[in-house]
Amino acid sequence: MTDWERDDAAEAEAEAAPLDEQDLNAVIEEICNSKADEFRMLGYDSVTGRDVWDCVSSKYKELPPLHRLVNDIMSLRVTGLMNWMTLSAWKQPDIGPKP
């Protein structure tokens, strides 16, 4: 068996095995961090992977299939994230001192 065949066989085996919840969460976190990196390259330095996840997941009552989740993360635009962050900030109760 050549190295190529061995690599193909290992890939096929890895694709056949379903991810457990911990691995799935790690993959989703990595995708969100990648999207946050993209936004930081565009000049939005304070965006985190957690911001991306909070924005995308706020649209669901329950988690959708993985392919939809990945699509929603990867197709998120910076304007959508900024709109969500602005509305979220407005919805938070005022925690400062009251005069």
Secondary structure, 3 states (H helix, E strand, C coil): CCHHHHHHHHHHHHHHCCCCHHHHHHHHHHHHHHHHHHHHHCCCCCCCHHHHHHHHHCCCCCCCCHHHHHHHHHCCCHHHHHHHHHHHHHHCCCCCCCC
